[in-house]
Amino acid sequence: MIKIEPPRLRASSDVPGGRRKQRVSMADVARLAGVSSQTVSRVANGSPGVVETTREQVLAAMSELGYRPNSAARSLRYGRFNTIGVILFGLSSIGNSRTVEAIATHAAAEGYAITLIPVGAPTQDNVLGAFTRMGELAVDGVILIIEVHLLDAAAVTLPPGAHVVVVDSDAGDRYPVVDTDQADGARQAVRHLLDLGHRTVWHLAGPAGSFSAERRASAWRQVLEEAGRPVPALERGDWSADSGYRAGLRLAGDPSCTAIFAANDQMALGVLRALHERGRRVPAEVSVVGFDDVADAGSYLPPLTTVHQDFAEVGRRCVDALLRQIHDEPTGPGTDLVATRLVIRASTAAPEV
């Protein structure tokens, strides 16, 4: 192990005792490590071509001196900030929170930090205000988790020239969009229930205006119509277990209801509680399917049959698509769909004869 004596640093004032610690410079690190400033720069930037023993020596010097690379200076030099902005309309939904987690994880693996700006209401002013704020915070690009049909309106546009990827939207004709295959997941759920022998399927949809809720509801209706089955009246919730419980109480009172497809697992949880309280056995009398495959879905009572969404893959593809724009690689509008799959557990069965 090489022991390195630190250089003597000048002191100044304006801290208790009349002394202020001198800011450590790259030259200080170079002197301590016995290398050139260019070598310190290459190590700080993670550049290849540095001998491993030299890299370790420079890192040890950085640690001993408490040196932190000046990211602002690097940004001015290279024109990049190594930061991705994320704008979204609320973190309350499991889908949004898990997508943000996946984006942060993959961005970090690529050497990027994320800056998160939640927006209270999805309006043109709020979206443009969030982009303005992102510009002030100096980000290289933005991932917009929008969930509603805001971008469908002709009057709503994003700043020209911005590096943008949109999640959960049908604006693929104008922007790069990444999403799970909402429609196919819903089709798998409804077909599973029909294949078990249920005459039809009731649907508890998410809030009106939500892109994912509308995609799932449309697919539910299409499968029933194509199969020549009656289409029951649509129930609506707000993604919460409480809204699922209220809808479940209504559905539990209908003896003809033997199969329910809930648009997310939280609402399915509320449905299960309502059916239990009303004495409707699951799955003997009523089968229930959710959507998301949250971490606890296998611990519901009974374990929930649900549609799995690969949020980690959505996050990875979002970051990759944005980095292609940042690095000036050829890209354009279009929708990249991540496959869904049905996970069959104990909440579905053939109807009682």
C-alpha positions in Angstrom: 0.0 0.0 0.0 1.4 3.4 -0.9 1.2 6.1 1.7 0.9 9.6 0.3 1.6 12.7 2.2 -1.1 15.4 1.5 0.0 18.8 0.2 -0.3 21.8 2.5 -3.5 23.8 1.7 -3.9 27.5 2.2 -6.5 28.7 4.7 -8.8 31.7 4.6 -11.5 33.2 6.9 -15.3 33.2 7.4 -15.7 30.1 9.5 -15.7 29.7 13.3 -12.1 30.4 14.6 -11.5 32.8 11.7 -10.4 30.0 9.3 -12.1 28.6 6.2 -11.1 25.3 4.6 -9.5 25.9 1.1 -11.5 24.3 -1.7 -9.5 21.3 -2.9 -8.5 21.6 -6.5 -7.7 19.0 -9.2 -4.0 20.2 -9.0 -4.0 19.4 -5.2 -5.2 15.8 -6.0 -2.6 15.5 -8.8 0.3 16.6 -6.4 -0.9 14.2 -3.7 -1.3 11.2 -6.1 1.9 12.0 -8.0 0.2 12.2 -11.4 -0.8 14.9 -13.9 -3.9 16.9 -13.7 -5.0 15.3 -17.0 -4.9 11.9 -15.3 -7.0 13.2 -12.4 -9.5 14.5 -14.9 -9.7 11.2 -16.7 -10.3 9.4 -13.5 -12.9 11.9 -12.4 -14.8 11.5 -15.7 -14.6 7.7 -15.7 -12.6 7.7 -18.9 -10.9 4.5 -20.0 -7.2 4.1 -20.5 -6.0 4.7 -16.9 -3.9 2.0 -15.4 -5.9 0.4 -12.5 -3.1 1.1 -9.9 -3.0 4.7 -11.0 -6.8 5.0 -10.8 -6.8 3.6 -7.3 -4.0 6.0 -6.3 -6.0 9.0 -7.6 -9.2 7.8 -6.0 -7.4 7.4 -2.7 -6.0 11.0 -3.0 -9.5 12.3 -3.8 -10.9 10.5 -0.7 -8.2 11.8 1.6 -8.5 15.4 0.5 -12.3 15.3 0.3 -12.2 16.3 -3.4 -15.4 16.5 -5.4 -15.3 17.0 -9.1 -16.8 20.3 -10.3 -19.9 19.0 -12.2 -20.8 22.6 -13.2 -17.4 23.2 -14.8 -17.7 19.8 -16.7 -21.1 20.7 -17.9 -19.9 24.0 -19.3 -17.0 22.2 -21.0 -18.9 19.3 -22.5 -22.4 20.8 -22.8 -24.1 18.1 -20.7 -25.2 17.9 -17.2 -25.6 14.1 -16.7 -29.1 14.8 -15.3 -32.5 13.6 -16.5 -35.6 15.4 -15.5 -38.8 13.5 -14.7 -42.2 15.3 -14.8 -45.2 13.4 -13.6 -48.7 13.9 -12.4 -48.5 12.4 -8.9 -46.6 9.6 -7.2 -49.6 8.1 -5.5 -50.3 5.4 -8.1 -48.1 2.2 -7.9 -47.5 2.3 -11.6 -46.0 5.8 -11.5 -43.9 5.2 -8.4 -42.4 1.9 -9.7 -41.8 3.5 -13.1 -39.9 6.4 -11.5 -37.9 3.9 -9.4 -36.9 2.0 -12.5 -35.9 5.2 -14.4 -33.8 6.3 -11.4 -32.1 2.9 -11.2 -31.2 2.6 -14.9 -30.2 6.3 -15.1 -27.8 5.8 -12.2 -26.3 2.8 -14.0 -25.7 5.0 -17.0 -24.1 7.7 -14.9 -27.1 10.1 -14.7 -28.9 11.5 -11.8 -32.6 12.4 -12.0 -34.5 15.6 -11.0 -38.2 15.0 -10.2 -40.9 17.6 -10.6 -44.5 16.4 -9.7 -47.2 18.5 -11.3 -50.5 18.9 -9.5 -52.9 19.2 -12.5 -52.2 18.1 -16.1 -52.7 21.5 -17.8 -50.7 23.2 -20.6 -49.5 25.9 -18.3 -48.3 23.4 -15.7 -46.5 21.3 -18.3 -44.7 24.3 -19.8 -44.0 25.6 -16.3 -42.4 22.3 -15.4 -40.3 22.4 -18.5 -39.2 25.9 -17.7 -38.2 24.8 -14.2 -36.3 21.9 -15.7 -34.4 24.3 -17.8 -33.4 26.3 -14.8 -32.2 23.1 -13.1 -30.1 22.2 -16.1 -31.1 18.8 -17.3 -30.1 17.0 -20.5 -33.6 15.7 -21.3 -37.0 15.0 -19.8 -39.1 11.9 -19.3 -42.8 12.9 -19.1 -45.1 10.4 -17.2 -48.4 11.9 -18.3 -51.1 9.2 -17.9 -53.9 11.4 -19.3 -54.8 12.5 -22.8 -53.3 16.0 -22.4 -51.0 15.6 -25.4 -54.0 14.7 -27.6 -55.2 18.3 -27.6 -53.9 20.3 -30.6 -53.2 23.3 -28.3 -50.9 21.3 -26.1 -47.3 20.9 -27.2 -44.0 20.4 -25.6 -41.1 22.9 -26.1 -39.6 22.6 -29.6 -36.1 21.0 -29.7 -36.4 19.5 -26.2 -35.2 15.9 -25.7 -38.4 14.2 -24.5 -39.7 10.7 -24.0 -43.3 10.2 -22.9 -44.7 7.4 -20.8 -48.3 6.2 -20.8 -49.7 8.2 -23.7 -50.9 7.7 -27.3 -48.8 10.7 -28.6 -46.5 8.3 -30.5 -47.2 10.2 -33.7 -45.3 13.2 -32.3 -43.0 12.0 -29.6 -41.1 8.8 -28.6 -43.5 6.9 -26.3 -42.7 4.0 -24.0 -45.5 2.0 -22.4 -46.6 -1.5 -21.4 -49.1 -3.2 -23.8 -52.2 -2.2 -21.8 -54.6 -3.5 -24.4 -53.1 -6.9 -24.7 -52.8 -7.3 -21.0 -56.6 -6.6 -20.6 -57.4 -9.0 -23.4 -55.4 -11.8 -21.7 -57.4 -11.1 -18.5 -60.8 -11.2 -20.1 -60.1 -14.2 -22.3 -58.8 -16.1 -19.2 -62.2 -15.6 -17.5 -64.2 -16.5 -20.5 -62.1 -19.6 -21.1 -62.9 -20.7 -17.5 -66.6 -20.7 -18.5 -67.9 -17.4 -17.3 -70.8 -16.0 -19.4 -69.4 -12.5 -19.3 -67.0 -10.3 -17.3 -67.7 -7.1 -15.3 -65.1 -4.4 -15.4 -64.0 -1.9 -12.8 -62.1 0.7 -14.8 -59.7 3.4 -13.7 -60.6 7.2 -13.8 -62.0 8.7 -17.0 -59.4 10.4 -19.0 -56.6 8.1 -17.9 -54.9 6.6 -21.0 -54.1 3.3 -19.4 -57.7 3.0 -17.9 -59.2 3.7 -21.3 -57.0 1.2 -23.1 -57.9 -1.5 -20.7 -61.6 -0.8 -20.8 -61.6 -0.6 -24.6 -59.9 -4.0 -24.8 -62.3 -5.5 -22.3 -65.3 -4.4 -24.3 -63.7 -5.5 -27.6 -63.1 -9.1 -26.3 -66.7 -9.4 -25.1 -68.2 -8.1 -28.3 -66.0 -10.3 -30.5 -67.0 -13.3 -28.4 -70.7 -12.4 -28.7 -71.1 -11.9 -24.9 -73.2 -9.3 -23.2 -71.3 -6.2 -22.1 -72.2 -5.2 -18.5 -72.3 -1.6 -17.3 -68.9 -0.2 -16.6 -67.9 0.5 -13.0 -65.3 3.3 -12.4 -62.8 3.8 -9.6 -59.9 6.1 -8.9 -57.2 3.4 -8.6 -57.6 3.2 -4.9 -58.6 0.2 -2.8 -61.4 2.3 -1.3 -62.9 2.9 -4.7 -62.6 -0.8 -5.4 -64.4 -1.6 -2.2 -67.3 0.7 -3.0 -67.7 -0.8 -6.5 -67.3 -4.3 -5.1 -70.2 -3.7 -2.8 -72.4 -2.8 -5.7 -71.2 -5.8 -7.8 -71.6 -8.2 -4.9 -75.3 -7.5 -4.8 -75.8 -8.8 -8.3 -76.0 -12.6 -8.3 -75.3 -12.8 -12.0 -71.9 -11.3 -11.5 -69.4 -14.2 -11.5 -66.3 -12.6 -12.9 -64.7 -9.2 -12.3 -61.7 -7.7 -14.1 -60.3 -4.7 -12.0 -58.0 -2.3 -13.8 -55.4 -2.4 -11.1 -54.5 -4.6 -8.1 -55.4 -1.9 -5.5 -59.0 -1.8 -6.7 -59.0 -5.6 -6.9 -58.0 -5.7 -3.2 -61.0 -3.5 -2.4 -63.3 -5.8 -4.5 -62.0 -8.8 -2.6 -62.9 -7.2 0.8 -66.4 -6.2 -0.4 -67.1 -9.7 -1.7 -65.9 -11.3 1.6 -68.1 -8.9 3.6 -71.1 -9.8 1.4 -70.5 -13.5 1.7 -69.6 -14.0 -1.9 -66.8 -16.6 -2.0 -63.7 -16.1 -4.2 -63.2 -17.9 -6.5 -66.1 -20.3 -6.0 -68.8 -17.8 -6.6 -66.9 -14.8 -8.1 -63.5 -14.8 -9.9 -61.4 -11.6 -9.7 -58.5 -10.5 -11.9 -56.3 -7.4 -11.3 -53.7 -5.5 -13.3 -50.1 -4.6 -12.3 -48.9 -7.6 -10.4 -47.8 -5.6 -7.3 -45.3 -7.1 -5.0 -48.0 -8.2 -2.5 -50.5 -9.6 -5.1 -49.4 -13.1 -4.2 -50.2 -12.5 -0.5 -53.8 -11.3 -1.1 -56.5 -13.6 0.2 -56.9 -15.4 -2.0 -53.6 -14.8 -4.0 -54.6 -12.6 -6.9 -54.6 -13.6 -10.6 -53.3 -10.4 -12.3 -51.6 -9.0 -15.4 -47.9 -8.4 -14.8 -46.4 -5.1 -16.0 -42.6 -5.0 -16.3 -41.9 -1.5 -14.9 -38.2 -2.1 -14.8 -38.1 -2.7 -18.5 -40.3 0.4 -19.1 -37.8 2.5 -17.1 -34.8 1.0 -18.9 -36.3 1.7 -22.4 -37.3 5.3 -21.4 -33.7 6.1 -20.3 -32.2 4.4 -23.4 -34.6 6.3 -25.7 -33.7 9.6 -24.1 -30.0 8.9 -24.1 -30.1 8.3 -27.8 -31.6 11.7 -28.3 -29.0 13.3 -26.0 -26.2 11.6 -27.9 -27.7 12.8 -31.2 -28.4 9.3 -32.5 -31.2 9.0 -35.1 -34.5 8.8 -33.4 -38.1 9.9 -34.0 -41.7 9.6 -32.9 -43.2 6.2 -32.3 -44.5 3.9 -29.6 -42.4 1.2 -28.0 -44.6 -1.4 -26.2 -43.4 -3.6 -23.4 -45.2 -7.0 -23.3 -47.5 -7.9 -20.4 -48.3 -11.4 -19.2 -51.1 -13.0 -17.1 -50.1 -14.4 -13.8 -52.6 -17.0 -12.7 -53.1 -17.5 -9.0 -56.0 -18.6 -6.8 -58.6 -15.8 -7.3 -60.0 -17.3 -10.5 -61.8 -20.5 -11.2 -64.6 -22.0 -13.3 -68.0 -20.8 -12.2 -70.2 -23.1 -10.0 -72.7 -25.0 -12.0 
